[in-house]
Each structure stands twice: as structure tokens, then as C-alpha cells.
Amino acid sequence: MVFLDLVIFEVYYSAFQERIVGWCLWYPSLNWIELEFCFADFKNTFRSLFCFSVVSYVNSFDLQIISKVLALLQPHDWAQVAQTCIALRTECDIAMKTLTFLDLKNGGFVMNDWYFATLTKRMGSRLRRLELDCWHLMDSSLENLPESIEELVLCGCDHHSNQILFNVSCRLKGKLRIFAWSGFGGSISAKGFEDVALNNRCLTSFMIDCGSTVDVNQAVRTVAKNCPLLKELSACNLTMETLVFMFECGISLQRFRHKQRQIDSFHITDTTLTLIADNCPLLKELNLVEKTIAESAVTDSGILHLAERASALRILKLKPIQCSIASEVAIMQLVNFCGNLSHVELSNFKHLSDPPVYELVQKCVNLMELSLDYSQISDTSLELISIHCKGLRSISLKCCRKLTDLGIKALHQCGSLESANLGQASGLTDGSLTAICTGNPHLKVLVAGYGQVSDKGLRAVASCMHLRELALNNCSHVTNRGIKQIAGGCPMLRFIALSYCEHITDSAVISLAKGCPRLLKVRLDGCRLLSNPSVRILSSTNKKLRYLSMQHCTKLTDDVFQYLLMALSLRFVDLGRGKLTVAGFEAYHMQRPLVEICIDGRPYP
């Protein structure tokens, strides 16, 4: 598989840079007028290559570097430069024809109707899977989908109508095997998903994540009734009646993911687990999440029944709001029956402590992901994990209150962690944070909020050059110095949360924006020292910024709305009321009607 957005063009662009630098050794300087012309020509050339990542990189280049590179070229060398660009474009076109998987989820505002239409003309007949961000696309754009696609993932569908689904149905009729949808607005209804199901009866995977305006139960019932080969389902807010109907249609799932956001959808109970286990004997993945406040009715009986009937499980994630009935004995039996588990999440299980963890690491030798949030485990569990789980990629210990600095330091020995969530866990200090980062150099996700972390610990975090997500909420000892270290060492960051880090100023945010040009989501709630320059630099520098939250930042004035207009990829913004006026909000809303706006957490208007 080749990721167009992050691999192909980066490779070609790097080679192109090297060639330019080679030329620089031989030629005297251009004057400034010629330089500006040449620079503009380069940017236009790269835009013609339809390279979304490269366009942003060119725009974010330091002008002094550009000057030194291009100032050494003579006008008569431009022809050679143009030939290089033509060769680069030819290579890109050839690569496009060979792709079987194309990821266009991070194109940002560049991925508009024109670009997508142009891209589809260059896609070859080998393309089987397409992942696409539709936020900047109209419904009609999907009329141009390549007919070879069998797997389609659509996200950012927040302002579309059923027409977009109708276009998918018509274009890919009878060919879709996997369909995924994510969108929380627009005028989408269950009817649109019915069209997809009725025209693609060979669907094996149906994934839908949407708002309350869509009758998900009706859509899932239609899929269950008309797609007998369905093996994978991901949905939200399903009722018990829909679950029963689906199994009565003869559906036997191998992968089932459900998120309960509404009180009237099914909860994690013995009845639910029994129903799923009895009707899905080949179940490999079960992921059930509760979001509404309710005491889980899961007991040992339900867990044991699941263990006995679903021994083929590889992925088990149970996240009730609170489970105070199920005992450690049941969890230990679950591990004994399901020895092939590689991904385990047992969050909010009140009685979960060290003994089940011992069984887990002994029996599940292929463990790659482990989440034990709000559990009663101690340092003993972490020492066992560090010894027996050398293949562990992800660990979450959120709000585990019996851990110490010594226990967390043991995670240093894991060696291959890519994700670590230690938010609100006891024992998180500069020393333990340093141990995790130095021992796991390929770390991509780190949550260390509410810990006793200072700039000293962030020095180690800055050594994680692959880091993509970082949360440091409520770390009151963090200052500009630590954030600037992050900006200098973590250029791949896409998400950062610094809410209520009260010593952070505009200077730190400016460093972040310049050092981390790929930022998509930024949370700075409660950073009361921040003002307009932070918004200006994020909006102008981070071209793919989608989400910006600055609740209770009271120094902001109406000038920020002009800066936000530069953030063409922005979809959500939450600003502190402070000095902002109703007129300012109204003016911005009129110019960016699709952007969701909040004031200190409350929707506007």
C-alpha cells in the first residue's frame, strides 16, 4: 500500500530539493525580482502536481532558505528546472496509475471539487480502496469516483445531503464491499444509507458514525436485511430491538463496534453480551463503549458466557461508565478462554487489580494494546507488563491512582510503545516521563495531563521525533521553554493540548506553529496569557488546522476573526468571550457559515 499524501510526493520532493541544491553550487545570484518570479513559478508547478502535502511544505519554507537556493540560478537555467518539474510530474502520474490504496483524508482545504475531479482522471484501474475527506467537496464530486473502488471511507461529511450517498450508490453499484461514513451535520437521512445497501448487497463491512438526526437503527436494519454477507459493523445508538432484528436476519458478525451516546440505546449488560456471543461464534473483535451515565449491569455470568462462546476473540474492548459488580475471577477466566487476545480494554472495572493482569500477560503472548483505565492495579502490574509484553504498542492507564514513579519507569523496558496514556495517573513525574520517552523512541501518542511534569520532562518528550499527539492539560509547571523544546523536536505533531497550562504565552504558540506545520487540532483552553498573535500565527502557518479551542482566553479581541479567515481548513473554533463582540462573531459566521463556532463551550448562535 502506498500513501499518496505522505510518501510518494515527499520522496519526489526530497529528490527535487537535492537537485536544486546541486545546481546552487555552480551559478551566481539572481536579483530579487527574478527570485520572486522563480519562487512563484515553483509553487505553481507543485500545485499542478496535485501534491497536497508538498504545497503546504513549499508555502511554509523559510524564505531565507528559498533565497539562498534560488538566488544561485541564472534565467537560462529555468528551462532545466522546468524539465525537472515535468519529469517529476510524469513520475507522479505513473505512480498514480499503479496505486491500489489512496489516502486523501488530510488534504485540507486543497482537496476541493476541482482538485478531486482532476485527481480522479489520473487514478488507475487498480485502485481498490479510497479514503476521502469530503468537507470541502460538494455532493456532485462523488459522481467522479473511480468505478474500480471496492472499499470507500468517507469522513468530514458534515454538510451534505442524501445526494452524495446516491452518487456513491450509482457509481459503485454492486462493487462496494466495505463502506464507512463519518459526518455530524447536513441533511443526511437513513434513506441515503438504504440506497447504498440496496445497490451493494455484497457489503461485508458497514461503518457509520453520525449525529442524532440520522435514524441509525433504520439504516442498520436495512443493511442487515439486504446484505447477508455482512461480517463487520460499527455504529452508534443501536437499540436492543435492532440488535435482535439483525441476528434474526441471519447476520453473524466477526467484528462489532458500538458506541452508546443516547440513553435509549442498548447498554453493556449480561443480556447484551449473551446475545452477541450466541449469534457470533466466530467473533474476532468486540468493542462496546458507554457514554451516558448509568451503572453497568455486567456480572460474572455475562463475562463468562462471552468467554466460553467467543474464544476466537482477538480484540476485546469493554468500556462501561462504571462496572462495580464483575469480579476479578471472571476476568481471569476470560483470559484463560481467550488466549489469542492482542488488544484488550477493560476500563472502569472497579475490582480489576494485579491478579488478572498477571494472567493476561502470561496467557496472551501477542498482546499489542492494553487499556486499564480507572483500575486498581499497582506497580506490580507494570513490572509484569514490562517484562512479558515486549511487543506492546499501546498502553492506557488513565486515572490509575495506585501507581508510583517507580512503576511507571518500568515501562521504559517495553521498548516498542507507540502510544501511552497516563492522564491523571498517580506517579507521573519528570523522571518517569523521561524513562518512557527514552525507552520508547517511536512514541507517537503521549497523554500526560495533570502530572507533576515540568520543562525538564519535556526535554525528553522533544526527543520523540515521531510524536503526533501530545496532551499536557493542567501541567502547571510547564512554561514557554518546555513548549519551545517540543516545537523544535516534534515536527510531526498533529494534535496538541495545553489547556490550563497557565504560564504559556504567545511566544510558545508561535514556536509551535512554526515548528509543527502539520497541526490539525489545537486545544489551549484556560491559557489566559494568550492573545491575538496566537490565533494569527496558527491561522496563517498551519494550513491544515481543523480544530482550535481557546475557551476562557479573555485577551482575544475581534481582530482574531480576520486572522481565522486565513485558516481555510478550519471546521471548529471555540473562543473565550472576553473582549469579543456579537458583531465580530456574526461577521465571521457570515463568511464561514460551515464552521462550527462556540463561545466558552456553548454553541453559537
C-alpha positions in Angstrom: 0.0 0.0 0.0 1.2 3.5 -0.8 0.1 6.6 1.0 -0.1 9.4 -1.6 -0.3 12.2 0.9 2.8 11.2 2.9 5.1 9.1 0.8 5.1 9.5 -2.9 5.4 13.2 -3.2 7.6 13.6 -0.2 10.1 11.2 -1.9 10.0 13.1 -5.2 10.1 16.4 -3.5 13.2 15.5 -1.5 14.9 14.4 -4.7 13.9 17.6 -6.3 15.4 19.6 -3.4 18.6 17.7 -3.7 18.9 18.5 -7.4 18.3 22.2 -6.8 20.9 22.3 -4.1 23.3 20.7 -6.5 22.7 23.4 -9.0 23.3 26.0 -6.3 26.9 25.2 -6.2 27.5 26.3 -9.7 25.5 29.5 -10.5 25.7 33.2 -9.4 22.8 35.0 -7.9 19.6 36.3 -9.4 18.2 39.7 -8.5 15.1 39.9 -6.2 12.6 40.4 -9.0 13.8 37.3 -10.8 13.9 35.4 -7.5 10.2 36.2 -6.6 9.2 35.2 -10.1 11.1 31.9 -9.9 9.7 31.1 -6.4 6.1 31.7 -7.6 6.7 29.5 -10.6 7.9 26.7 -8.4 4.9 26.9 -6.2 2.5 26.9 -9.2 4.3 23.9 -10.6 3.9 21.9 -7.4 0.3 22.9 -7.3 -0.1 21.4 -10.8 1.2 18.2 -9.4 -1.8 17.9 -7.1 0.5 17.3 -4.2 -1.3 18.5 -1.1 1.4 17.9 1.4 4.1 19.4 -0.8 2.1 22.6 -1.4 1.9 23.2 2.3 5.6 22.5 2.7 6.5 24.9 -0.1 4.4 27.6 1.5 6.0 27.0 4.9 9.6 27.1 3.7 11.8 29.7 5.3 12.1 32.5 2.7 15.8 32.9 3.5 16.4 29.2 2.6 14.5 29.7 -0.6 16.5 32.8 -1.3 19.8 31.0 -0.9 18.7 28.1 -3.1 17.2 30.0 -6.0 19.4 33.1 -5.9 22.2 31.0 -7.4 20.2 30.2 -10.6 20.6 32.1 -13.9 17.5 32.7 -16.0 18.8 30.4 -18.7 18.7 27.6 -16.1 15.0 27.9 -15.7 14.5 25.6 -18.7 16.4 22.9 -16.9 14.3 23.5 -13.8 11.1 23.2 -15.8 12.3 19.9 -17.3 12.9 18.6 -13.8 9.3 19.6 -12.9 8.0 17.9 -16.0 9.9 14.7 -15.1 8.6 14.9 -11.6 5.0 15.2 -12.8 5.4 12.3 -15.2 6.7 10.1 -12.4 3.8 11.1 -10.2 1.3 10.3 -13.0 2.9 6.9 -13.4 2.7 6.2 -9.6 -1.0 7.3 -9.5 -1.8 4.7 -12.1 -0.3 1.9 -10.0 -2.0 2.7 -6.7 -4.4 0.2 -5.1 -4.9 2.3 -1.9 -5.2 6.1 -1.8 -5.4 8.1 1.5 -6.8 11.6 1.0 -8.1 12.3 4.5 -5.6 15.0 5.2 -5.7 17.1 2.1 -7.2 20.1 4.0 -8.8 23.0 2.0 -6.7 22.0 -1.0 -8.9 19.0 -1.5 -11.8 20.8 -3.2 -14.0 19.8 -6.1 -11.6 20.9 -8.8 -8.6 19.0 -7.3 -10.6 15.9 -6.7 -12.0 15.9 -10.2 -8.5 16.3 -11.6 -7.1 13.5 -9.4 -9.8 11.1 -10.4 -8.8 11.4 -14.0 -5.3 10.2 -13.0 -6.3 7.3 -10.8 -5.7 3.9 -12.4 -7.9 0.9 -12.7 -6.0 -0.8 -9.9 -7.4 1.5 -7.2 -9.5 -0.6 -4.8 -9.6 1.5 -1.6 -10.1 5.2 -1.3 -10.2 7.2 2.0 -11.5 10.7 1.4 -12.2 13.8 3.4 -15.4 15.3 1.9 -15.6 18.5 4.0 -14.5 20.8 1.1 -16.4 18.7 -1.5 -19.9 19.1 -2.9 -22.3 16.2 -3.3 -21.7 16.1 -7.0 -17.9 15.5 -6.7 -18.5 11.8 -5.9 -20.0 11.4 -9.4 -16.4 11.1 -10.4 -15.4 8.2 -8.2 -13.3 5.6 -10.0 -15.5 2.6 -10.8 -12.8 0.2 -9.6 -13.3 1.1 -5.9 -14.4 -1.7 -3.6 -13.6 -0.1 -0.3 -14.7 3.5 0.4 -14.1 5.5 3.6 -15.7 9.0 3.7 -15.1 11.4 6.6 -15.9 15.1 7.2 -19.4 14.7 5.7 -20.9 17.4 7.9 -22.9 19.5 5.4 -24.0 17.1 2.7 -27.3 15.6 1.6 -28.5 12.2 0.6 -27.4 13.1 -3.0 -23.8 12.3 -2.1 -24.8 8.8 -1.0 -27.0 8.4 -4.1 -23.9 9.3 -6.2 -21.9 6.6 -4.4 -24.6 4.0 -5.0 -24.9 4.8 -8.7 -21.2 5.0 -9.4 -20.2 1.9 -7.4 -23.3 -0.2 -7.8 -22.7 -3.8 -7.0 -19.0 -3.3 -6.3 -18.7 -2.0 -2.7 -17.5 -4.5 -0.1 -16.5 -2.0 2.6 -18.3 1.3 3.3 -17.5 3.7 6.1 -19.2 7.1 6.8 -18.4 9.9 9.4 -20.5 13.1 9.5 -22.5 15.1 12.0 -24.5 17.6 10.1 -26.2 18.3 6.8 -29.5 16.8 5.7 -28.4 13.2 5.6 -31.1 10.6 6.5 -31.4 6.9 6.7 -32.7 6.9 3.1 -29.3 7.7 1.8 -27.7 4.7 3.5 -30.6 2.5 2.3 -29.6 3.3 -1.3 -26.1 2.2 -0.6 -27.3 -1.1 1.0 -29.8 -1.9 -1.7 -27.4 -1.2 -4.5 -24.5 -3.1 -2.9 -25.9 -6.3 -1.4 -22.4 -7.8 -1.2 -21.3 -5.4 1.6 -19.2 -7.2 4.1 -18.4 -4.1 6.2 -20.7 -1.2 7.2 -19.4 1.6 9.5 -21.4 4.6 10.3 -20.7 7.4 12.8 -23.2 10.3 12.7 -25.4 12.7 14.7 -28.8 12.2 16.2 -30.6 13.5 13.1 -29.9 10.2 11.3 -32.0 7.2 12.2 -29.1 4.8 12.5 -31.3 1.9 13.6 -33.3 2.1 10.4 -30.1 2.2 8.3 -28.6 -0.8 10.1 -31.8 -2.8 9.8 -31.8 -2.2 6.0 -28.2 -3.3 5.7 -28.9 -6.4 7.8 -31.9 -7.3 5.7 -30.3 -6.8 2.3 -26.6 -7.6 2.9 -26.4 -11.3 4.1 -22.5 -11.3 3.8 -22.1 -8.6 6.5 -19.3 -9.5 8.8 -18.3 -6.1 10.3 -20.5 -3.5 11.8 -19.6 -0.2 13.5 -22.4 2.0 14.7 -23.8 4.2 17.5 -27.0 4.3 19.4 -28.4 1.0 18.3 -31.4 -0.3 20.3 -31.8 -3.8 21.6 -34.6 -4.3 19.1 -32.3 -3.6 16.2 -29.7 -6.0 17.6 -32.3 -8.7 17.8 -33.6 -8.0 14.3 -30.1 -8.1 12.9 -29.5 -11.6 14.3 -32.9 -12.8 13.2 -31.8 -11.9 9.6 -29.1 -14.4 10.0 -26.2 -11.9 10.4 -23.2 -13.4 12.2 -20.6 -10.7 12.8 -16.9 -11.2 13.1 -16.2 -7.6 14.1 -18.7 -5.4 16.1 -18.1 -1.9 17.4 -20.8 0.1 19.1 -20.8 3.5 20.9 -23.8 4.3 23.1 -24.4 8.1 23.2 -28.2 8.1 23.9 -29.9 6.7 27.0 -32.4 4.6 25.0 -29.7 2.6 23.1 -28.5 -0.7 24.4 -26.1 -0.8 27.4 -23.4 -3.3 28.3 -25.3 -5.9 30.2 -25.3 -9.7 30.7 -28.2 -9.9 28.2 -26.3 -7.9 25.6 -23.1 -10.0 25.9 -25.1 -13.2 25.8 -27.0 -12.2 22.7 -23.9 -11.2 20.8 -21.9 -14.3 21.9 -24.7 -16.7 21.0 -25.1 -15.3 17.5 -21.5 -14.5 16.6 -19.5 -17.7 17.2 -16.6 -16.5 15.0 -16.4 -13.1 16.7 -12.9 -11.7 16.5 -13.5 -8.1 17.7 -15.9 -6.7 20.2 -15.8 -3.0 21.1 -18.6 -1.6 23.3 -18.4 1.9 24.7 -21.0 3.6 27.0 -21.2 7.4 27.1 -24.3 8.0 29.1 -24.4 7.9 32.9 -25.6 4.5 34.1 -24.3 1.8 36.3 -23.3 -1.2 34.2 -25.2 -4.4 34.9 -22.4 -6.7 33.7 -21.8 -9.5 36.1 -19.5 -12.6 36.2 -22.2 -14.5 34.4 -22.2 -12.3 31.3 -18.4 -12.2 31.0 -18.1 -16.0 31.5 -20.7 -16.6 28.8 -18.8 -14.4 26.4 -15.6 -16.1 27.2 -17.0 -19.6 26.5 -18.8 -18.7 23.3 -16.3 -16.3 21.7 -13.0 -17.9 22.3 -11.8 -16.7 18.9 -11.7 -13.1 20.1 -8.6 -11.1 19.2 -9.8 -7.7 20.2 -11.9 -7.1 23.3 -12.8 -3.6 24.4 -15.4 -3.1 27.1 -15.8 0.5 28.4 -18.9 0.9 30.6 -19.4 4.1 32.5 -18.8 2.1 35.7 -18.7 -1.6 36.5 -18.7 -2.5 40.2 -20.2 -6.0 40.0 -18.0 -8.1 37.8 -15.1 -9.7 39.8 -11.5 -10.5 39.1 -12.3 -14.2 38.9 -14.5 -13.7 35.8 -11.8 -11.6 34.1 -9.2 -14.2 34.8 -11.5 -16.9 33.3 -12.0 -14.7 30.3 -8.3 -14.6 29.7 -8.0 -18.4 30.1 -10.6 -19.0 27.4 -9.4 -16.2 25.0 -5.7 -16.8 24.8 -5.4 -15.2 21.4 -6.3 -11.7 22.6 -4.0 -9.0 21.2 -6.0 -5.8 22.1 -7.6 -5.6 25.5 -9.5 -2.7 27.1 -11.3 -3.2 30.4 -11.9 0.4 31.6 -13.9 1.4 34.6 -13.9 -2.2 36.1 -13.8 -1.2 39.8 -12.5 -4.6 41.1 -9.7 -5.0 38.5 -6.3 -5.2 40.2 -3.0 -7.1 39.8 -4.0 -10.8 39.6 -6.0 -10.6 36.3 -3.1 -8.6 34.8 -0.7 -11.5 35.8 -3.0 -14.0 34.0 -3.3 -11.7 31.0 0.4 -11.2 30.3 1.1 -14.9 30.9 -1.6 -16.3 28.6 -1.9 -13.6 25.9 1.6 -13.6 24.5 0.7 -11.5 21.4 -0.6 -8.5 23.4 -0.2 -5.3 21.5 -2.7 -2.9 23.1 -3.8 -2.7 26.8 -6.1 -0.3 28.4 -6.9 -0.5 32.2 -8.3 3.0 32.9 -9.7 3.6 36.4 -8.5 0.3 37.6 -6.8 -0.7 40.9 -3.6 -2.0 39.5 -0.3 -1.2 41.2 3.4 -1.1 40.2 3.5 -4.9 40.3 1.3 -5.0 37.1 3.6 -2.5 35.3 6.6 -4.5 36.2 5.0 -7.7 34.8 3.9 -5.8 31.6 7.5 -4.5 31.1 8.9 -8.0 31.4 6.4 -10.1 29.4 5.0 -7.6 26.8 7.9 -6.7 24.6 5.5 -6.4 21.6 3.2 -4.0 23.4 2.4 -0.9 21.2 -0.2 0.9 23.2 -1.0 1.3 26.9 -3.6 3.4 28.7 -3.5 3.8 32.5 -5.8 6.9 32.8 -6.8 7.7 36.4 -4.9 4.7 37.9 -4.3 6.0 41.4 -2.1 3.3 42.9 0.9 3.7 40.7 4.2 5.3 41.7 7.0 6.9 39.9 8.9 3.6 40.1 6.2 1.6 38.4 5.7 4.0 35.5 9.5 4.0 35.0 9.3 0.2 34.4 7.5 1.0 31.1 11.0 2.0 29.8 11.7 -1.7 29.2 8.8 -2.2 26.8 10.9 -0.7 24.1 8.2 -0.5 21.3 5.4 1.6 22.8 3.8 3.9 20.2 1.0 5.2 22.5 1.0 5.9 26.2 -2.0 7.5 28.1 -1.0 8.4 31.6 -3.5 11.2 32.1 -4.4 11.8 35.8 -2.4 8.7 36.8 -0.5 8.9 40.0 3.3 8.7 39.9 3.8 10.7 36.7 6.9 12.8 37.2 9.7 14.2 35.1 11.7 11.1 35.9 9.0 8.6 34.8 8.2 10.6 31.7 11.8 10.7 30.7 12.1 7.0 31.2 9.1 6.3 29.0 10.3 8.6 26.2 13.9 7.5 26.1 13.0 3.8 26.3 10.3 4.0 23.6 11.8 6.2 20.8 9.0 5.5 18.3 6.3 7.0 20.6 3.5 8.7 18.5 0.9 9.4 21.1 1.5 10.7 24.7 -1.1 11.8 27.2 0.5 13.2 30.4 -2.1 15.6 31.7 -2.5 16.5 35.4 1.0 15.1 36.2 3.9 16.7 38.1 5.6 17.4 34.8 7.9 20.4 34.1 10.1 21.6 31.3 12.7 19.1 32.4 10.4 16.2 31.5 9.5 17.9 28.2 13.2 17.8 27.2 12.8 14.0 26.9 9.5 14.3 25.1 11.1 16.6 22.5 13.4 13.7 21.6 10.4 11.7 20.3 10.6 12.9 16.7 7.7 10.7 15.5 5.3 12.1 18.1 1.9 13.0 16.5 -0.3 13.6 19.5 0.6 15.3 22.8 -1.7 16.2 25.7 -0.3 18.2 28.7 -3.5 19.6 30.1 -3.3 21.1 33.6 0.5 20.7 33.8 1.0 23.9 35.9 4.8 23.7 35.9 5.2 23.8 32.1 6.5 27.0 30.7 7.4 28.5 27.3 10.8 26.9 27.5 9.4 23.4 27.5 6.9 24.1 24.7 9.7 25.6 22.5 11.7 22.4 23.0 8.6 20.4 21.8 8.4 22.7 18.8 12.0 22.1 17.9 11.9 18.3 18.3 8.5 17.1 17.3 7.8 18.3 13.7 5.2 15.6 13.0 2.7 16.8 15.7 -0.9 16.9 14.5 -2.6 17.3 17.8 -1.6 19.2 21.0 -3.5 20.0 24.1 -2.1 22.6 26.6 -5.3 23.6 28.3 -4.8 25.3 31.7 -1.0 25.4 31.3 -1.2 28.9 32.8 2.3 30.0 32.1 2.1 29.6 28.3 2.3 32.8 26.3 2.0 33.8 22.7 5.8 33.2 22.2 5.4 29.5 22.9 2.4 29.2 20.5 4.3 31.0 17.7 7.2 28.5 18.1 4.7 25.6 18.0 3.0 26.9 14.8 6.3 27.3 13.0 8.0 24.1 14.3 4.9 21.9 13.8 3.3 22.9 10.4 1.1 19.8 10.3 -1.0 20.7 13.3 -4.7 19.7 12.8 -6.1 20.2 16.2 -5.0 22.6 19.0 -6.5 23.0 22.5 -5.4 26.0 24.5 -8.4 26.4 26.9 -7.7 28.4 30.0 -4.3 29.7 28.9 -5.2 33.2 30.0 -1.9 34.8 28.9 -2.6 34.1 25.2 -3.9 36.8 22.9 -4.4 37.6 19.2 -0.9 36.7 18.0 -1.5 33.1 18.8 -4.6 32.9 16.6 -2.8 34.9 13.9 0.2 32.5 13.6 -1.9 29.3 13.9 -4.3 30.5 11.2 -1.6 31.7 8.8 1.0 29.0 9.3 -0.9 25.7 9.9 -2.7 25.4 6.6 -4.5 22.2 7.6 -5.7 23.3 11.0 -9.2 22.0 11.6 -9.9 22.5 15.3 -9.0 25.4 17.6 -10.2 25.7 21.1 -9.3 28.7 23.3 -12.0 28.8 25.9 -11.6 31.3 28.7 -8.8 33.1 26.8 -10.0 36.5 27.7 -7.4 38.7 25.9 -8.8 37.9 22.5 -10.3 40.8 20.5 -12.4 41.0 17.3 -9.2 41.1 15.2 -8.9 37.3 15.6 -11.9 36.9 13.2 -9.8 38.4 10.4 -7.0 36.0 11.2 -9.3 33.0 11.3 -10.4 33.7 7.7 -6.9 32.6 6.7 -7.5 29.2 8.3 -9.2 27.7 5.2 -9.3 24.2 6.6 -10.9 25.2 9.9 -14.1 23.4 10.9 -14.5 24.1 14.6 -13.5 27.1 16.8 -14.2 27.8 20.4 -13.1 31.2 21.8 -13.2 32.8 25.2 -15.8 35.6 25.3 -13.5 38.3 26.8 -13.4 41.3 24.6 -15.1 39.6 21.6 -18.4 41.2 20.4 -21.5 39.8 18.9 -20.8 41.8 15.7 -17.5 40.0 15.4 -19.0 36.6 15.7 -21.8 37.4 13.2 -19.4 38.8 10.6 -17.2 35.7 10.8 -20.2 33.3 10.7 -21.5 35.0 7.6 -18.1 34.5 5.8 -17.6 31.0 7.1 -21.1 29.5 7.6 -19.9 25.9 7.7 -17.5 26.4 10.6 -18.9 25.3 13.9 -18.5 28.2 16.4 -18.6 28.0 20.2 -18.2 30.7 22.9 -16.6 29.2 26.1 -18.0 25.8 25.2 -21.5 27.0 24.2 -22.7 26.7 20.6 -23.1 30.0 18.6 -25.5 31.3 17.7 
